[in-house]
Amino acid sequence: MYRTFKSRFSSRSLRFRIIGSVSIVIFILILLMIINNLYAIRIVRSQVFESNKNTLNIYMKQMDDAFSDVENFLAGMSSTDVNIKSIEMPARDIDRYLAQYRAERLLKNSIWSYKMIDGFFVYSNPAQIYIDAVQNDINAGDRLRIKNYIAQRFSDVHTAGLSRSSWTPVEIGGDFYLFRVIKVWNSSVGAWVKVNDLIEPLQGKHFSGVNHLFLTNEDGRPLLADQFLDGRIINLNKNMDEYHLTNDGRNKYLVIAQHSKHGEFSMVALIRDNNILDGLDSLQKSIAVIALCVIVILLSLTFMLRKLVIAPLNDLRLAMKMLKSGNFDVKIKSKNLCDEFVMVNHTFEDMTSQIKRLKIDVYEEKILKQRAELQYLQLQLNPHFFMNCLSVIHSLAGLSKTTLIQDMTVNLRNYLRYALEGDHLVTLEKEIEHVKTYLDIQRLRFPDSLICKFDIDAKTVDALVPPLIIQTFTENALKHEAVAGETFCISIAASVWSDALAPKLRLVIIDSGDGFQDPILRILQEGRKISDVNGQHIGIHNIQQRLTLIYGDQTRIEFSNEPGSGARVDIEIPLQQHEAKAVLTS
């Protein structure tokens, strides 16, 4: 199940690539719509910002111009008016009263020309005289509050914060005022205006889209007693030529600010972001509808591709998987498919039939080839052995030992008959008899020095083995290890060994020689062919090839050196009894 899931959703599968491609297209389209929406929002905000920024600049300039005129008036009064000096240091008391009267008349006659401010005042600290003039609409409470504030703070103008050369915001009794004060000797000439009186005329038609319009001090604190703005600090350190947003926890506001050139304050307008984007509701809805339509179309296209392309390809893939596992009768449904897939399915079925026939032909040819190879390998006899046998017979004839010659020829005849029979499998009993025949021949070369021990389990007597499998290793041991005049021992054992799959026949051949040399042992363990100056030694390699041809990967042959003895060869092959020979060789 895991492999099926992995194959269906592999990064290289067609299903994954189609779904991935559609997902990427959907993502790109949605991303473009989001970017377009964000761009539109930014443009609308910028336009609203620029429009209100220009309006704010106009009114701030008008306000600064009015404050500049008031400053000019105060500066002229403080430098040219002798009434102030007469109030402080009169020659006679009557002169003070007259100077006070003239100063008051001047202020009252001048204030109507400066509609932006609420009042003028002159305060003489030595004489403790306060003179003022206010606009007609100023109530008595504000006028008295200003008088008391000036009288209380005049003793230390610096402490009052009114000695700066600009309009300074001051909070009096919960209301905010702007003061401009000029020091003349020990007196002060100044003007004041209530912040609400500056803002109220601007609200309404001039800033109809603005939710909050107010003044702030240099720290960004609003100069307005408002629940929304209570304790709120407006960040004025940002670039006010570009818009930025602030948040009150529930709504976002567009911030527009303009700093005064004549005062320590700024005019700030807050516009709720939702109000700005009201005009984009229809556009956002259109974008959402378009995005939904695109997603539906792409999903429908994906479903159609799955039905028309992916599903038939998946059926074809499953059929090919079944074909790979050996099922040559697999069929693919061709109902309700397009002509191209019908043609592919018919071609696949024709190909399956041809592969099935071809596999049968190849299998039969392989069997014939294996039989030919086995016959060829069996016929690769050692000519050196026969030359030695003929030399022995010739020597015995010269010695007139007819009985030994007869025994030699009988053994050689039996040896040749067994080797040339051509059977692919023989019983272990027959192979052992052949080994004994071979040893009888060799005893004529090595009289009284050749010993062979057999340890054959009775259960293995009828087991089938390839012919010459034991004789080849016996011959190899005698050829390379036996020395005339020295005792040489060969031990041959056969037993049954069972593993988790099936019982095995184990053959062990051990000699008493010096064992395999290390280079030769590595070559044998790696399954390579042994070569020397005299050419290749085909005997052991012959056995390995024959075992592989007959048993495939069910056989095992190991080479080692037996501790305290010589070379050791372990052979394991599947245990097959004599009655199974017909099945094995067919």
C-alpha positions as CSV (number, residue, x, y, z in Angstrom):
1,M,0.0,0.0,0.0
2,Y,2.8,2.4,0.9
3,R,4.6,1.6,-2.4
4,T,1.3,2.2,-4.4
5,F,0.9,5.5,-2.6
6,K,4.5,6.5,-3.2
7,S,4.3,5.5,-6.9
8,R,1.1,7.5,-7.4
9,F,2.5,10.7,-5.7
10,S,6.1,10.4,-6.8
11,S,7.6,13.7,-7.9
12,R,8.3,12.1,-11.3
13,S,4.8,10.7,-11.8
14,L,2.4,12.3,-14.4
15,R,-0.3,12.6,-11.7
16,F,2.0,14.6,-9.4
17,R,3.2,16.8,-12.3
18,I,-0.3,17.6,-13.6
19,I,-1.6,18.4,-10.1
20,G,1.5,20.3,-9.3
21,S,1.3,22.3,-12.5
22,V,-2.4,23.2,-11.9
23,S,-1.6,24.1,-8.3
24,I,1.3,26.3,-9.4
25,V,-1.0,28.1,-11.9
26,I,-3.7,28.6,-9.3
27,F,-1.1,29.9,-6.9
28,I,0.3,32.3,-9.4
29,L,-3.1,33.6,-10.4
30,I,-4.2,34.1,-6.8
31,L,-0.9,35.7,-6.0
32,L,-1.3,38.1,-9.0
33,M,-4.8,38.9,-7.8
34,I,-3.6,39.6,-4.3
35,I,-0.7,41.7,-5.6
36,N,-3.1,43.6,-7.9
37,N,-5.5,44.1,-4.9
38,L,-2.7,45.3,-2.7
39,Y,-1.5,47.6,-5.4
40,A,-5.0,49.1,-5.9
41,I,-5.2,49.6,-2.1
42,R,-1.9,51.3,-2.1
43,I,-2.9,53.6,-5.0
44,V,-6.2,54.5,-3.3
45,R,-4.4,55.2,0.0
46,S,-1.8,57.3,-1.8
47,Q,-4.5,59.3,-3.6
48,V,-6.5,59.9,-0.4
49,F,-3.3,60.9,1.4
50,E,-2.1,63.3,-1.3
51,S,-5.6,64.9,-1.5
52,N,-5.9,65.5,2.2
53,K,-2.2,66.4,2.5
54,N,-2.7,69.2,0.1
55,T,-5.7,70.5,1.9
56,L,-3.9,70.2,5.2
57,N,-1.0,72.1,3.8
58,I,-3.2,74.9,2.6
59,Y,-4.9,75.5,6.0
60,M,-1.6,75.1,7.9
61,K,-0.1,77.8,5.6
62,Q,-3.1,80.1,6.2
63,M,-2.7,79.5,9.9
64,D,1.0,80.2,9.8
65,D,0.5,83.3,7.8
66,A,-2.1,84.6,10.4
67,F,0.3,83.7,13.2
68,S,3.0,85.6,11.4
69,D,0.9,88.7,11.1
70,V,0.1,88.5,14.9
71,E,3.8,88.2,15.7
72,N,4.5,91.2,13.6
73,F,1.9,93.2,15.4
74,L,3.2,92.1,18.8
75,A,6.8,92.9,17.8
76,G,5.8,96.3,16.6
77,M,3.8,97.0,19.7
78,S,6.7,96.0,22.0
79,S,9.3,98.1,20.2
80,T,7.3,101.3,19.5
81,D,4.5,101.6,22.0
82,V,5.6,103.9,24.9
83,N,2.5,103.0,26.8
84,I,4.1,99.9,28.2
85,K,7.0,101.8,29.7
86,S,4.6,104.4,31.1
87,I,2.7,101.6,32.8
88,E,5.8,100.3,34.4
89,M,7.5,103.6,35.3
90,P,5.0,106.5,35.2
91,A,6.1,110.0,36.2
92,R,2.7,110.5,37.8
93,D,-0.1,108.1,38.6
94,I,-2.3,109.8,36.1
95,D,0.3,109.0,33.4
96,R,-0.1,105.2,34.3
97,Y,-3.9,105.4,34.0
98,L,-3.7,107.2,30.7
99,A,-1.1,104.7,29.3
100,Q,-3.2,101.8,30.5
101,Y,-6.2,103.3,28.7
102,R,-4.3,103.9,25.5
103,A,-2.9,100.4,25.5
104,E,-6.3,98.8,26.0
105,R,-7.8,100.9,23.2
106,L,-5.0,99.8,20.9
107,L,-5.6,96.2,21.6
108,K,-9.4,96.4,21.2
109,N,-9.1,98.4,18.0
110,S,-6.6,95.9,16.5
111,I,-8.0,92.5,17.5
112,W,-10.8,92.5,15.0
113,S,-8.1,92.5,12.2
114,Y,-6.8,89.2,13.5
115,K,-9.7,86.7,13.3
116,M,-7.4,83.7,13.8
117,I,-6.6,84.5,17.5
118,D,-8.9,84.8,20.5
119,G,-7.2,87.6,22.4
120,F,-4.3,90.0,23.1
121,F,-2.9,90.8,26.5
122,V,-0.4,93.0,28.2
123,Y,0.9,92.2,31.7
124,S,3.1,94.4,33.8
125,N,4.7,92.4,36.6
126,P,6.0,95.4,38.6
127,A,2.6,97.2,38.5
128,Q,0.6,94.0,38.7
129,I,-1.6,95.3,35.8
130,Y,-3.3,93.0,33.3
131,I,-4.8,94.5,30.1
132,D,-6.5,92.3,27.5
133,A,-8.7,92.4,24.4
134,V,-10.7,89.4,23.2
135,Q,-13.0,88.5,20.2
136,N,-16.7,89.1,20.7
137,D,-17.5,85.4,20.8
138,I,-15.1,84.6,23.6
139,N,-16.9,83.7,26.8
140,A,-16.1,85.2,30.2
141,G,-14.9,81.8,31.6
142,D,-12.0,81.5,29.0
143,R,-11.1,85.1,29.5
144,L,-10.8,84.8,33.2
145,R,-9.0,81.5,33.0
146,I,-6.3,83.1,30.7
147,K,-6.0,86.2,33.1
148,N,-5.5,83.9,36.1
149,Y,-2.9,81.8,34.3
150,I,-0.9,84.8,33.2
151,A,-1.0,86.4,36.6
152,Q,0.1,83.2,38.4
153,R,2.9,82.2,36.0
154,F,4.2,85.7,35.1
155,S,6.6,85.7,38.0
156,D,8.6,83.1,36.2
157,V,7.8,83.1,32.5
158,H,10.5,80.5,31.8
159,T,8.7,78.2,34.2
160,A,5.5,78.8,32.4
161,G,7.0,77.7,29.2
162,L,6.0,80.9,27.4
163,S,9.4,82.4,26.7
164,R,10.0,80.5,23.4
165,S,10.1,82.4,20.2
166,S,7.1,80.5,18.7
167,W,3.5,79.6,19.5
168,T,3.6,77.3,22.4
169,P,0.7,74.9,23.4
170,V,-0.4,75.0,27.1
171,E,-3.1,73.1,28.9
172,I,-5.3,75.1,31.2
173,G,-8.2,73.5,33.1
174,G,-8.4,70.6,30.7
175,D,-8.5,72.8,27.6
176,F,-5.5,73.5,25.3
177,Y,-4.4,76.9,24.2
178,L,-1.6,78.4,22.0
179,F,0.4,81.3,23.4
180,R,2.8,83.7,21.8
181,V,4.6,86.0,24.3
182,I,7.2,88.8,23.7
183,K,9.0,90.2,26.7
184,V,9.2,94.0,27.0
185,W,11.3,95.2,30.0
186,N,9.5,93.6,33.0
187,S,6.2,93.3,31.1
188,S,4.9,90.9,28.5
189,V,2.9,91.4,25.3
190,G,1.2,88.3,23.9
191,A,-1.7,86.6,22.1
192,W,-3.6,83.5,22.7
193,V,-6.0,81.2,20.9
194,K,-8.0,78.2,22.0
195,V,-7.1,75.1,20.0
196,N,-10.7,74.1,19.6
197,D,-11.4,77.5,18.0
198,L,-8.7,76.7,15.4
199,I,-9.9,73.2,14.6
200,E,-13.7,73.6,14.6
201,P,-13.9,75.8,11.5
202,L,-11.9,73.3,9.5
203,Q,-14.1,70.3,10.3
204,G,-17.0,69.5,8.0
205,K,-17.0,70.3,4.3
206,H,-13.3,71.0,4.1
207,F,-12.3,67.6,5.6
208,S,-15.5,65.6,5.1
209,G,-13.7,62.3,4.9
210,V,-11.5,62.8,8.0
211,N,-12.6,61.0,11.1
212,H,-10.4,62.9,13.5
213,L,-8.7,66.3,13.0
214,F,-6.6,67.8,15.8
215,L,-3.4,69.5,16.8
216,T,-0.5,67.8,18.6
217,N,2.5,69.0,20.4
218,E,6.0,68.2,19.3
219,D,5.9,64.9,21.2
220,G,2.8,63.8,19.3
221,R,0.3,64.2,22.1
222,P,-3.1,65.5,20.9
223,L,-4.1,69.0,22.0
224,L,-7.7,67.9,22.4
225,A,-9.8,66.5,25.2
226,D,-11.2,63.5,23.3
227,Q,-12.0,60.0,24.6
228,F,-10.5,58.4,21.4
229,L,-7.3,60.5,21.7
230,D,-7.0,60.4,25.5
231,G,-3.4,59.4,26.2
232,R,-2.7,58.5,22.6
233,I,0.7,59.4,21.1
234,I,0.9,60.0,17.4
235,N,4.3,59.1,15.9
236,L,5.5,62.1,14.0
237,N,9.1,60.9,13.6
238,K,8.3,59.2,10.3
239,N,8.5,60.7,6.9
240,M,5.3,62.7,6.8
241,D,5.5,63.1,3.0
242,E,4.5,59.5,2.7
243,Y,1.4,57.9,4.2
244,H,1.6,55.5,7.1
245,L,-1.0,53.7,9.2
246,T,-1.7,53.6,13.0
247,N,-3.8,51.2,14.9
248,D,-6.1,51.6,17.9
249,G,-6.6,47.9,18.4
250,R,-9.8,47.7,16.4
251,N,-9.3,49.9,13.3
252,K,-6.4,51.1,11.2
253,Y,-6.1,54.8,10.5
254,L,-4.3,56.7,7.7
255,V,-2.1,59.4,9.4
256,I,-1.7,62.8,7.7
257,A,0.3,65.5,9.5
258,Q,1.7,68.9,8.7
259,H,4.1,70.8,11.1
260,S,3.7,74.4,11.8
261,K,6.5,76.8,10.8
262,H,5.6,79.3,13.6
263,G,4.6,77.0,16.4
264,E,5.6,74.0,18.4
265,F,2.7,71.9,17.1
266,S,1.4,70.0,14.1
267,M,-2.0,69.5,12.5
268,V,-2.9,65.8,12.2
269,A,-5.8,64.2,10.4
270,L,-6.8,60.5,10.9
271,I,-8.9,58.7,8.3
272,R,-10.2,55.3,9.0
273,D,-8.7,52.8,6.5
274,N,-12.1,51.0,6.1
275,N,-13.6,54.3,4.8
276,I,-10.8,54.6,2.3
277,L,-11.3,51.1,1.0
278,D,-15.1,51.4,0.7
279,G,-14.7,52.1,-3.0
280,L,-12.7,48.9,-3.5
281,D,-15.4,46.6,-2.2
282,S,-16.9,46.0,-5.6
283,L,-13.4,45.5,-7.0
284,Q,-12.5,43.1,-4.3
285,K,-15.7,41.1,-4.8
286,S,-15.0,41.0,-8.5
287,I,-11.5,39.7,-7.9
288,A,-12.8,37.1,-5.4
289,V,-15.4,35.9,-8.0
290,I,-12.8,35.7,-10.7
291,A,-10.4,33.8,-8.5
292,L,-13.2,31.4,-7.5
293,C,-14.1,30.9,-11.2
294,V,-10.5,30.3,-12.2
295,I,-10.1,27.7,-9.4
296,V,-13.3,25.9,-10.4
297,I,-12.2,25.9,-14.1
298,L,-8.8,24.6,-13.2
299,L,-10.2,21.9,-10.9
300,S,-12.6,20.9,-13.6
301,L,-9.8,20.7,-16.0
302,T,-7.8,18.6,-13.6
303,F,-10.7,16.2,-13.1
304,M,-11.1,15.9,-16.9
305,L,-7.4,15.3,-17.3
306,R,-7.5,12.7,-14.6
307,K,-10.4,10.9,-16.3
308,L,-9.2,11.2,-19.8
309,V,-5.4,10.9,-19.4
310,I,-4.3,9.9,-15.9
311,A,-6.8,7.0,-15.3
312,P,-6.0,5.3,-18.7
313,L,-2.3,5.8,-18.1
314,N,-2.7,4.3,-14.6
315,D,-4.4,1.3,-16.0
316,L,-1.6,0.9,-18.5
317,R,1.0,1.3,-15.7
318,L,-0.8,-1.4,-13.6
319,A,-0.9,-3.7,-16.7
320,M,2.8,-3.2,-17.3
321,K,3.5,-4.0,-13.7
322,M,1.5,-7.2,-13.9
323,L,3.3,-8.0,-17.1
324,K,6.6,-7.5,-15.3
325,S,5.6,-9.9,-12.6
326,G,5.0,-12.6,-15.3
327,N,1.3,-12.3,-16.0
328,F,1.1,-12.4,-19.9
329,D,-2.7,-12.7,-20.0
330,V,-3.3,-9.2,-18.7
331,K,-6.0,-7.2,-20.5
332,I,-6.7,-3.4,-20.4
333,K,-10.2,-2.0,-20.5
334,S,-10.7,0.1,-23.6
335,K,-14.3,1.2,-22.9
336,N,-15.0,5.0,-23.2
337,L,-11.4,5.8,-24.1
338,C,-10.2,8.1,-26.8
339,D,-8.9,6.6,-30.0
340,E,-5.2,7.2,-29.1
341,F,-5.5,5.2,-25.9
342,V,-7.5,2.4,-27.6
343,M,-4.7,2.1,-30.1
344,V,-2.1,2.1,-27.3
345,N,-4.0,-0.6,-25.4
346,H,-4.4,-2.8,-28.5
347,T,-0.7,-2.4,-29.3
348,F,0.2,-3.3,-25.7
349,E,-1.9,-6.5,-25.9
350,D,-0.2,-7.4,-29.2
351,M,3.2,-6.8,-27.7
352,T,2.2,-8.9,-24.7
353,S,1.3,-11.8,-26.9
354,Q,4.5,-11.5,-28.9
355,I,6.6,-11.3,-25.6
356,K,4.8,-14.4,-24.3
357,R,5.7,-16.4,-27.5
358,L,9.2,-15.0,-27.5
359,K,9.8,-15.9,-23.9
360,I,8.7,-19.5,-24.6
361,D,11.1,-19.6,-27.5
362,V,13.9,-18.1,-25.5
363,Y,13.3,-20.5,-22.6
364,E,13.4,-23.5,-24.9
365,E,16.5,-22.2,-26.5
366,K,18.1,-21.5,-23.1
367,I,17.4,-25.1,-22.1
368,L,19.1,-26.4,-25.2
369,K,22.0,-24.1,-24.7
370,Q,22.4,-25.2,-21.1
371,R,22.4,-28.8,-22.1
372,A,25.0,-28.1,-24.8
373,E,27.2,-26.2,-22.3
374,L,26.9,-28.9,-19.7
375,Q,27.9,-31.5,-22.3
376,Y,30.8,-29.3,-23.3
377,L,32.0,-28.7,-19.8
378,Q,31.8,-32.4,-19.0
379,L,33.9,-33.2,-22.0
380,Q,36.7,-30.8,-21.0
381,L,38.8,-33.7,-19.7
382,N,42.4,-33.2,-18.5
383,P,44.7,-34.6,-21.3
384,H,47.6,-34.5,-18.8
385,F,45.8,-37.2,-16.8
386,F,45.4,-39.5,-19.8
387,M,49.0,-39.0,-20.8
388,N,50.1,-40.0,-17.2
389,C,47.8,-43.1,-17.5
390,L,49.4,-44.1,-20.8
391,S,52.9,-43.6,-19.4
392,V,52.0,-45.8,-16.5
393,I,50.7,-48.5,-18.8
394,H,53.8,-48.3,-21.0
395,S,56.0,-48.6,-17.9
396,L,54.0,-51.6,-16.7
397,A,54.3,-53.3,-20.1
398,G,58.0,-52.9,-20.0
399,L,58.1,-54.6,-16.6
400,S,55.7,-57.4,-18.0
401,K,53.2,-56.7,-15.2
402,T,50.2,-57.9,-17.1
403,T,47.9,-58.1,-14.1
404,L,48.4,-54.4,-13.2
405,I,48.0,-53.5,-16.9
406,Q,44.7,-55.3,-16.9
407,D,43.6,-53.5,-13.7
408,M,44.8,-50.2,-15.1
409,T,42.9,-50.6,-18.4
410,V,39.7,-51.7,-16.6
411,N,39.8,-48.7,-14.3
412,L,40.6,-46.4,-17.2
413,R,37.7,-47.9,-19.2
414,N,35.3,-47.3,-16.3
415,Y,36.6,-43.8,-15.9
416,L,36.1,-43.0,-19.5
417,R,32.6,-44.6,-19.6
418,Y,31.5,-42.5,-16.6
419,A,33.1,-39.3,-18.0
420,L,31.6,-39.7,-21.5
421,E,28.1,-40.8,-20.5
422,G,26.8,-37.2,-20.7
423,D,24.3,-37.4,-17.8
424,H,23.6,-34.0,-16.3
425,L,23.0,-35.5,-12.8
426,V,24.0,-38.8,-11.2
427,T,23.6,-40.3,-7.8
428,L,26.2,-39.5,-5.1
429,E,26.8,-43.2,-4.8
430,K,27.8,-43.4,-8.5
431,E,30.0,-40.3,-8.2
432,I,31.8,-41.8,-5.1
433,E,32.4,-45.1,-7.1
434,H,33.9,-43.0,-9.9
435,V,36.2,-41.2,-7.4
436,K,37.3,-44.6,-6.1
437,T,38.1,-45.7,-9.6
438,Y,40.1,-42.6,-10.2
439,L,42.0,-43.2,-6.9
440,D,42.8,-46.8,-7.9
441,I,44.4,-45.4,-11.1
442,Q,46.4,-42.9,-9.1
443,R,47.6,-45.5,-6.6
444,L,49.6,-47.0,-9.4
445,R,51.5,-43.7,-9.5
446,F,51.6,-43.3,-5.7
447,P,51.9,-46.8,-4.3
448,D,51.4,-47.1,-0.5
449,S,51.2,-43.3,-0.1
450,L,47.6,-42.4,-1.0
451,I,44.9,-42.6,1.6
452,C,41.2,-41.7,1.1
453,K,38.6,-41.5,3.9
454,F,34.9,-41.4,3.1
455,D,32.2,-40.2,5.5
456,I,29.0,-40.6,3.5
457,D,25.6,-40.1,5.3
458,A,23.2,-42.9,4.3
459,K,20.5,-40.3,3.5
460,T,22.7,-38.8,0.8
461,V,23.5,-42.0,-1.2
462,D,20.6,-41.5,-3.6
463,A,21.1,-37.7,-3.8
464,L,21.6,-36.3,-7.3
465,V,24.8,-34.4,-8.0
466,P,26.5,-33.1,-11.2
467,P,29.0,-35.8,-12.4
468,L,32.8,-35.3,-11.8
469,I,32.0,-32.7,-9.1
470,I,34.0,-34.5,-6.4
471,Q,36.5,-36.2,-8.7
472,T,37.6,-32.8,-10.1
473,F,38.6,-31.5,-6.6
474,T,40.2,-34.8,-5.8
475,E,42.2,-34.6,-9.0
476,N,43.2,-31.0,-8.3
477,A,44.4,-31.9,-4.8
478,L,46.6,-34.8,-6.1
479,K,47.9,-32.8,-9.0
480,H,49.1,-29.9,-6.8
481,E,49.8,-31.4,-3.4
482,A,50.7,-35.1,-3.7
483,V,54.4,-36.0,-3.6
484,A,55.7,-39.4,-4.5
485,G,56.9,-41.3,-1.4
486,E,55.0,-39.1,1.0
487,T,51.7,-40.1,2.6
488,F,48.8,-38.0,1.2
489,C,45.3,-38.1,2.7
490,I,42.0,-37.0,1.2
491,S,38.8,-36.9,3.3
492,I,35.4,-36.8,1.5
493,A,32.2,-36.2,3.6
494,A,28.5,-35.9,2.6
495,S,25.7,-34.8,4.8
496,V,22.2,-33.3,4.9
497,W,21.8,-29.8,6.2
498,S,18.6,-27.9,6.4
499,D,18.1,-24.1,6.3
500,A,15.0,-22.0,6.5
501,L,14.0,-22.6,2.9
502,A,14.8,-26.3,1.9
503,P,17.2,-29.1,2.8
504,K,20.7,-28.9,1.3
505,L,23.3,-31.5,0.4
506,R,26.7,-30.5,1.9
507,L,29.9,-32.0,0.4
508,V,33.2,-31.4,2.1
509,I,36.6,-32.3,0.6
510,I,39.7,-31.9,2.7
511,D,43.3,-32.9,1.8
512,S,46.5,-33.1,3.9
513,G,48.6,-30.8,1.7
514,D,49.9,-27.3,2.3
515,G,46.5,-25.7,1.5
516,F,45.7,-22.8,-0.8
517,Q,48.2,-20.1,-1.2
518,D,46.7,-16.7,-0.1
519,P,46.7,-15.1,-3.6
520,I,45.0,-18.3,-5.0
521,L,42.5,-18.4,-2.1
522,R,41.4,-14.8,-2.8
523,I,40.9,-15.5,-6.5
524,L,38.8,-18.5,-5.7
525,Q,36.7,-16.7,-3.1
526,E,36.0,-13.9,-5.6
527,G,34.9,-16.5,-8.2
528,R,37.6,-15.6,-10.8
529,K,39.5,-18.0,-13.0
530,I,43.0,-19.1,-11.9
531,S,45.8,-18.4,-14.4
532,D,49.5,-19.0,-14.3
533,V,52.5,-19.2,-16.7
534,N,51.1,-22.5,-18.0
535,G,47.7,-21.0,-18.8
536,Q,44.3,-21.1,-17.2
537,H,43.2,-23.9,-14.8
538,I,39.7,-24.7,-16.0
539,G,38.8,-27.5,-13.5
540,I,37.5,-25.4,-10.6
541,H,36.0,-22.7,-12.8
542,N,34.3,-25.5,-14.8
543,I,32.6,-26.8,-11.6
544,Q,31.5,-23.3,-10.7
545,Q,29.9,-22.7,-14.1
546,R,28.1,-26.1,-14.1
547,L,26.7,-25.5,-10.6
548,T,25.4,-22.0,-11.6
549,L,23.9,-23.4,-14.8
550,I,22.1,-26.2,-13.0
551,Y,21.1,-24.5,-9.6
552,G,21.4,-20.8,-10.2
553,D,21.7,-18.9,-6.9
554,Q,20.6,-21.9,-4.8
555,T,24.2,-23.2,-4.8
556,R,27.2,-22.2,-2.7
557,I,30.8,-23.2,-2.9
558,E,33.5,-22.0,-0.4
559,F,37.3,-22.4,-0.4
560,S,39.3,-22.2,2.8
561,N,42.3,-23.8,4.6
562,E,41.5,-26.4,7.3
563,P,43.4,-25.7,10.5
564,G,46.0,-28.4,11.1
565,S,45.4,-29.8,7.6
566,G,45.4,-28.6,4.0
567,A,42.9,-27.2,1.5
568,R,39.1,-27.4,2.2
569,V,36.2,-27.1,-0.2
570,D,32.6,-26.8,1.0
571,I,29.8,-27.3,-1.6
572,E,26.1,-26.9,-0.9
573,I,23.4,-27.7,-3.5
574,P,19.7,-28.4,-3.2
575,L,18.9,-31.9,-2.0
576,Q,17.3,-33.9,-4.8
577,Q,16.6,-37.6,-4.6
578,H,17.0,-40.1,-7.4
579,E,13.3,-40.2,-8.3
580,A,13.3,-36.4,-9.0
581,K,16.0,-36.8,-11.7
582,A,13.5,-36.9,-14.6
583,V,12.0,-33.6,-13.5
584,L,15.4,-32.0,-13.0
585,T,16.8,-33.0,-16.4
586,S,13.7,-32.5,-18.5
